[in-house]
Amino acid sequence: MATRNPNIPAGAIPVTIRNPQGGMPARTTQPEGPPQQQSGYQTLPTSTAAPTPSNQPPVYYDGRTANGGVTLPASSPPRNMQNPDVLTQSYLLQQQFIQQQIRAQQQLQQQSSAMRIISAANPAANSQNTPPPIRSTSTQVPLNSGRQYQASLLTDSGSETDSTVFDDMTHGGNASSAMSSGSTDVGSADSDMDEANKEGLKKSFPSKSRALVDLPTEERGKTRPWQGNTKLVMSVLSEMWLVHILFIFGGTYLMTFQLPQSYTDSELWNVSCWWKIAWLFPMPYTLICLFGLALPFRTTKFINREGEAKARRLDNLYVLTVTKGSNREAVYRSWNAHRHLERLHPCIRVHVLTDEPYYFENINCYTCPRGFNAPNALYKARALEWYRQTMRYTEHDWVLHLDEESVVDDETIRRILDFIWYEPEYWWGQGPIFYNQWAYWKNWVFTVADGLRVGDDLSRFQLQYTYFHRPIFGAHGSFLLVNGLVENTVTWDLGSLTEDYQFAVKAWSQGFLCGKICGIVREQSPSRFMDFLKQRRRWYVGIRRLPLVLPRIWAFFWTLGIICLYGTIASVVLGFFIPLGTPRWFGLLKDVTFITFVYLYLLGIFIQDLDRGVNPLLMLIRLPMTFFIQFIAVVMECSAVMYALLIPPKGFEVIKK
């Protein structure tokens, strides 16, 4: 009898999903295809085990390329690796296993397109003078000591899809696709659209993965944009908590006791306090952020994985970019930035999810059909629900949700894998989002306005994911890493403009804990004022409409920001007519609120500049600029709330990026 994972909440029930595209339902019995004894395969476990901590990364490259330009694994492990005897023995087993596969596959007669697919997906087999393609089963290929990868990594399928590359192309019985051809002739007769037309199928998902297809030489420079400095930023943040305390409390002391502000010690209350009380309305928010800044920013810097007992099993990591489809340039930018990730580890799948009628050629595009019906889900949530049912997740699958302009770098992917393998008590997680990937500082006001969001991630949300492990303050829709069991238990059939927040709260109610990912996802700020207003309006209205207590509390505090703005204006105007001093205790509370709020802007800009590698002198110049521009940004934030109250959105609005 199988033992239940003790970390799985009692309310979580694995769900068996039938493929809406006509494929077979998720199975737990024997796989499709011929019996294993007919193929001559040795039966091995079906999981993709995590590598041992001392032997990362999992694949060694030596610079050789296959016919399609795909980098081949090294003919032997690097000499400087530890335990050479064990590695050599494992390597010999690998070669013996591959030879068995080659002898078995010579009996199969497959189409020429399937042979090209295998040349890119299995470069190790390619070294044997391009043998016929391998028919994958539920076995594993041992690559090196302590690591085993599924032979089914040759497909781009969900973890419960047992078909082979040849099955995916001929029978069409599975919802997902095989890996791409090594050829760059992506517009040939067997391209995605041509295959769909040949078979008379409605195009909803790619017939083969395009991630490993090498681009022409003149286009290769566009595939790897700026990658950021994730290691440096995480190291600095792990030591900055003391700087936060000194800056906030030191600045508060200077404002309250050193700067002339007409504070009085002779009275505790006067008439002016009635309109000045609006200064204190943001105080609940700033105190939460202050606690988040004062507590250490936990990273993996001092964590030693060597003594870990067992890593969590991982079959598939879907890097999923979700888009409506109208911002084609942003989608292709993200795809070019992510396509190489499938080379980092065999479990990684890079997909793009969109709504019909939008479909993107030559990328792994999954299109939610118009006819798909989810009783409650709308817009983005509806597409995510279709994708969930199509991919048929298990608890060994993970999905990294990204927006269309989001970019994740290699270092963050490695940290995500560490989170999955070595944080078994957490079933979903998030990390900070920066807004310095595209058009950074092109518009000063929008850049500074989003600096507050970065400071919010590094304070309030760091408190949530590092210490509370529950979505008390909500969740972002991007950089959302979710386990397949959580997706199947909660589902995306929710019906909200802020489906990410509702999903997180529902997962909490089911007993799933969340954790912090010590990585960075980079996006871009809005480019137009109306886009800025619409973006904030959707967040505000979506949170306020959720039928839950906590979201309504945070929406209420968000609304109080308008009163704080009006109170500040009133205090300045009335101060000329009623020159009354402010009690010092009252001024102290106001000053700590003001300093913390301004510091969030300064911190957000400083960290993004550090990540961007900005000249230190320019970084120092931008800090006082940020101090003055943030006053304009505050007025814009309040204008967005007033816009939401006066003209609520009628649907899900996608802004131009």
Stockholm file with secondary structure:
# STOCKHOLM 1.0

chainA/1-657         MATRNPNIPAGAIPVTIRNPQGGMPARTTQPEGPPQQQSGYQTLPTSTAAPTPSNQPPVYYDGRTANGGVTLPASSPPRNMQNPDVLTQSYLLQQQFIQQQIRAQQQLQQQSSAMRIISAANPAANSQNTPPPIRSTSTQVPLNSGRQYQASLLTDSGSETDSTVFDDMTHGGNASSAMSSGSTDVGSADSDMDEANKEGLKKSFPSKSRALVDLPTEERGKTRPWQGNTKLVMSVLSEMWLVHILFIFGGTYLMTFQLPQSYTDSELWNVSCWWKIAWLFPMPYTLICLFGLALPFRTTKFINREGEAKARRLDNLYVLTVTKGSNREAVYRSWNAHRHLERLHPCIRVHVLTDEPYYFENINCYTCPRGFNAPNALYKARALEWYRQTMRYTEHDWVLHLDEESVVDDETIRRILDFIWYEPEYWWGQGPIFYNQWAYWKNWVFTVADGLRVGDDLSRFQLQYTYFHRPIFGAHGSFLLVNGLVENTVTWDLGSLTEDYQFAVKAWSQGFLCGKICGIVREQSPSRFMDFLKQRRRWYVGIRRLPLVLPRIWAFFWTLGIICLYGTIASVVLGFFIPLGTPRWFGLLKDVTFITFVYLYLLGIFIQDLDRGVNPLLMLIRLPMTFFIQFIAVVMECSAVMYALLIPPKGFEVIKK
#=GR chainA/1-657 SS CCCCCTTSCTTCCCCCCCCTTSCCCCCSSCCSSSCHHHHTCCCCCCSCCCCCTTSCSSCCEEEEECTTSCEEECSSCCTTSSCHHHHHHHHHHHHHHHHHHHHHHTTCCCCHHHHHHHHHHCHHHHTTTSCCCCCCCSCEEEEETTEEEEGGGGEECCTTCCCCHHHHHHTCCSSSEECCCSSSCTTSTTSHHHHHHHHTCCCCSCSBCCTTCCCCGGGGGGSSCCCCCHHHHHHHHHHTHHHHHHHHHHHHHIIIIISCCCEESSCSCCTTHHHHGGGGTTHHHHHHHHHHHHSCCCCSTTCCCTTCSCCCCCSEEEEEEECCSSCHHHHHHHHHHHGGGGGTCTTEEEEEEEETTCCCTTSCEEEECTTCCCSSCCHHHHHHHHHHHHHTCCTTEEEEEEETTCEECHHHHHHHHHHHHHCTTCSEEECCEESCSSSTTTSHHHHHHHHHHHHHHTTHHHHIIIIICSCSSCCCSSSEEEEHHHHHHHCSCCCCTTHHHHHHHHHHHTTCCEEECCCCEECCCCSSHHHHHHHHHHHHHHHHHSSSHHHHHHHHHHHHHHHHHHHHHHHHHHHTTSCCCEEHHHHHHHHHHHHHHHHHHHHHHHHHHHHHTCCHHHHHHHHHHHHHHHHHHHHHHHHHHHHHHHSCCSSCCCCCC
#=GC SS_cons         CCCCCTTSCTTCCCCCCCCTTSCCCCCSSCCSSSCHHHHTCCCCCCSCCCCCTTSCSSCCEEEEECTTSCEEECSSCCTTSSCHHHHHHHHHHHHHHHHHHHHHHTTCCCCHHHHHHHHHHCHHHHTTTSCCCCCCCSCEEEEETTEEEEGGGGEECCTTCCCCHHHHHHTCCSSSEECCCSSSCTTSTTSHHHHHHHHTCCCCSCSBCCTTCCCCGGGGGGSSCCCCCHHHHHHHHHHTHHHHHHHHHHHHHIIIIISCCCEESSCSCCTTHHHHGGGGTTHHHHHHHHHHHHSCCCCSTTCCCTTCSCCCCCSEEEEEEECCSSCHHHHHHHHHHHGGGGGTCTTEEEEEEEETTCCCTTSCEEEECTTCCCSSCCHHHHHHHHHHHHHTCCTTEEEEEEETTCEECHHHHHHHHHHHHHCTTCSEEECCEESCSSSTTTSHHHHHHHHHHHHHHTTHHHHIIIIICSCSSCCCSSSEEEEHHHHHHHCSCCCCTTHHHHHHHHHHHTTCCEEECCCCEECCCCSSHHHHHHHHHHHHHHHHHSSSHHHHHHHHHHHHHHHHHHHHHHHHHHHTTSCCCEEHHHHHHHHHHHHHHHHHHHHHHHHHHHHHTCCHHHHHHHHHHHHHHHHHHHHHHHHHHHHHHHSCCSSCCCCCC
//
